[in-house]
Amino acid sequence: MIENKCRNKYNHNIYYYFILLFCFAFIVGHAAYYLPFIADDALISLQYAKRFLAGKGLTWTDGIPVEGYSNFLWIILISFLGLFKIDLIISVRVLGVIFFFITFFYLIKNAIEEQNNKYIAI
């Protein structure tokens, strides 16, 4: 009886990890398919980061300063990589991949901790 429970739990884990692997592969494939594309909202952040690196502050253009960004930490992170002369578009993609893997890691970690629950949000 105990052996049967262990076997069922082991089979359940295999299916679960297969589903996670499939989701991961789908997301990576989707990102690779659209790789040259960058959203226009990302370019807004890049404009602010570019001017911040040039010493003009967090402004869109010269003249009256207007705060038109909603992601201060993201702009600072992009600017930090820009200090090392890394292209800003490449830095956005690198940071996006890093944060995707961190998020996916915590999703898996949370799912493993909660695997006794019937319903796990993915």
ChimeraX commands (.cxc) that place a marker at each C-alpha (Angstrom):
marker #1 position 0.00,0.00,0.00 radius 0.5
marker #1 position 2.78,2.45,0.92 radius 0.5
marker #1 position 4.71,1.42,-2.17 radius 0.5
marker #1 position 1.67,2.17,-4.34 radius 0.5
marker #1 position 1.32,5.67,-2.81 radius 0.5
marker #1 position 4.98,6.40,-3.48 radius 0.5
marker #1 position 4.65,5.20,-7.06 radius 0.5
marker #1 position 1.56,7.39,-7.66 radius 0.5
marker #1 position 3.28,10.40,-6.14 radius 0.5
marker #1 position 6.34,9.75,-8.31 radius 0.5
marker #1 position 4.19,9.50,-11.46 radius 0.5
marker #1 position 2.38,12.69,-10.48 radius 0.5
marker #1 position 5.73,14.50,-10.14 radius 0.5
marker #1 position 6.86,13.33,-13.59 radius 0.5
marker #1 position 3.72,14.71,-15.22 radius 0.5
marker #1 position 4.01,17.91,-13.27 radius 0.5
marker #1 position 7.63,18.49,-14.27 radius 0.5
marker #1 position 6.78,17.63,-17.87 radius 0.5
marker #1 position 4.09,20.34,-17.86 radius 0.5
marker #1 position 6.55,22.85,-16.37 radius 0.5
marker #1 position 9.18,21.91,-18.93 radius 0.5
marker #1 position 6.65,22.29,-21.74 radius 0.5
marker #1 position 5.60,25.75,-20.44 radius 0.5
marker #1 position 9.22,26.79,-20.15 radius 0.5
marker #1 position 10.05,25.57,-23.67 radius 0.5
marker #1 position 6.96,27.32,-25.06 radius 0.5
marker #1 position 7.89,30.64,-23.46 radius 0.5
marker #1 position 11.51,30.42,-24.62 radius 0.5
marker #1 position 10.40,29.47,-28.15 radius 0.5
marker #1 position 7.89,32.32,-28.22 radius 0.5
marker #1 position 10.56,34.80,-27.12 radius 0.5
marker #1 position 13.02,33.47,-29.69 radius 0.5
marker #1 position 10.43,33.79,-32.47 radius 0.5
marker #1 position 9.84,37.47,-31.68 radius 0.5
marker #1 position 13.47,38.25,-30.76 radius 0.5
marker #1 position 14.11,41.25,-33.02 radius 0.5
marker #1 position 10.91,42.93,-31.78 radius 0.5
marker #1 position 11.03,45.38,-28.90 radius 0.5
marker #1 position 7.90,47.01,-27.53 radius 0.5
marker #1 position 7.49,50.74,-27.92 radius 0.5
marker #1 position 6.98,51.13,-24.17 radius 0.5
marker #1 position 10.46,49.69,-23.66 radius 0.5
marker #1 position 11.83,52.36,-25.97 radius 0.5
marker #1 position 10.33,55.04,-23.74 radius 0.5
marker #1 position 12.35,53.66,-20.82 radius 0.5
marker #1 position 15.41,53.50,-23.03 radius 0.5
marker #1 position 15.06,57.19,-23.93 radius 0.5
marker #1 position 14.99,58.14,-20.25 radius 0.5
marker #1 position 17.97,55.86,-19.52 radius 0.5
marker #1 position 19.93,57.29,-22.45 radius 0.5
marker #1 position 19.40,60.86,-21.26 radius 0.5
marker #1 position 20.15,59.86,-17.67 radius 0.5
marker #1 position 23.48,58.40,-18.78 radius 0.5
marker #1 position 24.22,61.57,-20.75 radius 0.5
marker #1 position 23.87,63.59,-17.53 radius 0.5
marker #1 position 20.60,65.26,-18.52 radius 0.5
marker #1 position 18.58,63.67,-15.71 radius 0.5
marker #1 position 15.45,61.61,-16.02 radius 0.5
marker #1 position 13.91,63.78,-18.72 radius 0.5
marker #1 position 12.37,63.02,-22.09 radius 0.5
marker #1 position 13.75,66.07,-23.92 radius 0.5
marker #1 position 15.47,69.35,-23.16 radius 0.5
marker #1 position 13.29,72.03,-21.67 radius 0.5
marker #1 position 10.69,71.67,-18.96 radius 0.5
marker #1 position 11.26,68.33,-17.18 radius 0.5
marker #1 position 8.31,65.97,-17.36 radius 0.5
marker #1 position 8.14,62.67,-15.50 radius 0.5
marker #1 position 6.81,60.27,-18.10 radius 0.5
marker #1 position 8.05,56.96,-16.77 radius 0.5
marker #1 position 6.44,54.56,-14.34 radius 0.5
marker #1 position 9.36,52.19,-13.80 radius 0.5
marker #1 position 12.12,54.01,-11.95 radius 0.5
marker #1 position 13.97,50.87,-10.83 radius 0.5
marker #1 position 13.95,49.44,-14.37 radius 0.5
marker #1 position 15.46,52.64,-15.78 radius 0.5
marker #1 position 18.13,52.65,-13.07 radius 0.5
marker #1 position 19.01,49.00,-13.80 radius 0.5
marker #1 position 19.24,49.70,-17.54 radius 0.5
marker #1 position 21.37,52.76,-16.84 radius 0.5
marker #1 position 23.66,50.75,-14.58 radius 0.5
marker #1 position 24.45,48.34,-17.41 radius 0.5
marker #1 position 24.81,51.32,-19.74 radius 0.5
marker #1 position 27.60,52.64,-17.50 radius 0.5
marker #1 position 29.67,49.67,-18.72 radius 0.5
marker #1 position 29.08,50.72,-22.35 radius 0.5
marker #1 position 26.61,47.87,-22.92 radius 0.5
marker #1 position 24.06,48.70,-25.61 radius 0.5
marker #1 position 20.80,49.67,-23.91 radius 0.5
marker #1 position 18.66,47.35,-26.05 radius 0.5
marker #1 position 20.94,44.43,-25.23 radius 0.5
marker #1 position 20.82,45.37,-21.55 radius 0.5
marker #1 position 17.00,45.36,-21.63 radius 0.5
marker #1 position 17.00,41.90,-23.20 radius 0.5
marker #1 position 19.61,40.56,-20.76 radius 0.5
marker #1 position 17.75,41.91,-17.75 radius 0.5
marker #1 position 14.48,40.53,-19.13 radius 0.5
marker #1 position 15.98,37.05,-19.47 radius 0.5
marker #1 position 17.54,37.23,-15.99 radius 0.5
marker #1 position 14.28,38.27,-14.37 radius 0.5
marker #1 position 12.35,35.67,-16.37 radius 0.5
marker #1 position 14.61,32.90,-15.02 radius 0.5
marker #1 position 14.32,34.25,-11.47 radius 0.5
marker #1 position 10.53,34.32,-11.77 radius 0.5
marker #1 position 10.41,30.84,-13.29 radius 0.5
marker #1 position 12.71,29.51,-10.54 radius 0.5
marker #1 position 10.43,30.86,-7.82 radius 0.5
marker #1 position 7.38,29.49,-9.64 radius 0.5
marker #1 position 8.91,26.02,-9.61 radius 0.5
marker #1 position 10.09,26.40,-6.00 radius 0.5
marker #1 position 6.62,27.46,-4.90 radius 0.5
marker #1 position 4.99,24.67,-6.87 radius 0.5
marker #1 position 7.26,22.04,-5.31 radius 0.5
marker #1 position 6.51,23.35,-1.83 radius 0.5
marker #1 position 2.78,23.36,-2.57 radius 0.5
marker #1 position 2.60,20.12,-4.55 radius 0.5
marker #1 position 0.23,18.59,-2.01 radius 0.5
marker #1 position -2.44,21.09,-3.07 radius 0.5
marker #1 position -4.76,20.04,-5.86 radius 0.5
marker #1 position -4.72,23.38,-7.61 radius 0.5
marker #1 position -1.55,25.31,-8.32 radius 0.5
marker #1 position -1.68,28.49,-10.39 radius 0.5
marker #1 position 0.78,28.56,-13.25 radius 0.5
marker link #1:1,2 radius 0.2
marker link #1:2,3 radius 0.2
marker link #1:3,4 radius 0.2
marker link #1:4,5 radius 0.2
marker link #1:5,6 radius 0.2
marker link #1:6,7 radius 0.2
marker link #1:7,8 radius 0.2
marker link #1:8,9 radius 0.2
marker link #1:9,10 radius 0.2
marker link #1:10,11 radius 0.2
marker link #1:11,12 radius 0.2
marker link #1:12,13 radius 0.2
marker link #1:13,14 radius 0.2
marker link #1:14,15 radius 0.2
marker link #1:15,16 radius 0.2
marker link #1:16,17 radius 0.2
marker link #1:17,18 radius 0.2
marker link #1:18,19 radius 0.2
marker link #1:19,20 radius 0.2
marker link #1:20,21 radius 0.2
marker link #1:21,22 radius 0.2
marker link #1:22,23 radius 0.2
marker link #1:23,24 radius 0.2
marker link #1:24,25 radius 0.2
marker link #1:25,26 radius 0.2
marker link #1:26,27 radius 0.2
marker link #1:27,28 radius 0.2
marker link #1:28,29 radius 0.2
marker link #1:29,30 radius 0.2
marker link #1:30,31 radius 0.2
marker link #1:31,32 radius 0.2
marker link #1:32,33 radius 0.2
marker link #1:33,34 radius 0.2
marker link #1:34,35 radius 0.2
marker link #1:35,36 radius 0.2
marker link #1:36,37 radius 0.2
marker link #1:37,38 radius 0.2
marker link #1:38,39 radius 0.2
marker link #1:39,40 radius 0.2
marker link #1:40,41 radius 0.2
marker link #1:41,42 radius 0.2
marker link #1:42,43 radius 0.2
marker link #1:43,44 radius 0.2
marker link #1:44,45 radius 0.2
marker link #1:45,46 radius 0.2
marker link #1:46,47 radius 0.2
marker link #1:47,48 radius 0.2
marker link #1:48,49 radius 0.2
marker link #1:49,50 radius 0.2
marker link #1:50,51 radius 0.2
marker link #1:51,52 radius 0.2
marker link #1:52,53 radius 0.2
marker link #1:53,54 radius 0.2
marker link #1:54,55 radius 0.2
marker link #1:55,56 radius 0.2
marker link #1:56,57 radius 0.2
marker link #1:57,58 radius 0.2
marker link #1:58,59 radius 0.2
marker link #1:59,60 radius 0.2
marker link #1:60,61 radius 0.2
marker link #1:61,62 radius 0.2
marker link #1:62,63 radius 0.2
marker link #1:63,64 radius 0.2
marker link #1:64,65 radius 0.2
marker link #1:65,66 radius 0.2
marker link #1:66,67 radius 0.2
marker link #1:67,68 radius 0.2
marker link #1:68,69 radius 0.2
marker link #1:69,70 radius 0.2
marker link #1:70,71 radius 0.2
marker link #1:71,72 radius 0.2
marker link #1:72,73 radius 0.2
marker link #1:73,74 radius 0.2
marker link #1:74,75 radius 0.2
marker link #1:75,76 radius 0.2
marker link #1:76,77 radius 0.2
marker link #1:77,78 radius 0.2
marker link #1:78,79 radius 0.2
marker link #1:79,80 radius 0.2
marker link #1:80,81 radius 0.2
marker link #1:81,82 radius 0.2
marker link #1:82,83 radius 0.2
marker link #1:83,84 radius 0.2
marker link #1:84,85 radius 0.2
marker link #1:85,86 radius 0.2
marker link #1:86,87 radius 0.2
marker link #1:87,88 radius 0.2
marker link #1:88,89 radius 0.2
marker link #1:89,90 radius 0.2
marker link #1:90,91 radius 0.2
marker link #1:91,92 radius 0.2
marker link #1:92,93 radius 0.2
marker link #1:93,94 radius 0.2
marker link #1:94,95 radius 0.2
marker link #1:95,96 radius 0.2
marker link #1:96,97 radius 0.2
marker link #1:97,98 radius 0.2
marker link #1:98,99 radius 0.2
marker link #1:99,100 radius 0.2
marker link #1:100,101 radius 0.2
marker link #1:101,102 radius 0.2
marker link #1:102,103 radius 0.2
marker link #1:103,104 radius 0.2
marker link #1:104,105 radius 0.2
marker link #1:105,106 radius 0.2
marker link #1:106,107 radius 0.2
marker link #1:107,108 radius 0.2
marker link #1:108,109 radius 0.2
marker link #1:109,110 radius 0.2
marker link #1:110,111 radius 0.2
marker link #1:111,112 radius 0.2
marker link #1:112,113 radius 0.2
marker link #1:113,114 radius 0.2
marker link #1:114,115 radius 0.2
marker link #1:115,116 radius 0.2
marker link #1:116,117 radius 0.2
marker link #1:117,118 radius 0.2
marker link #1:118,119 radius 0.2
marker link #1:119,120 radius 0.2
marker link #1:120,121 radius 0.2
marker link #1:121,122 radius 0.2
view
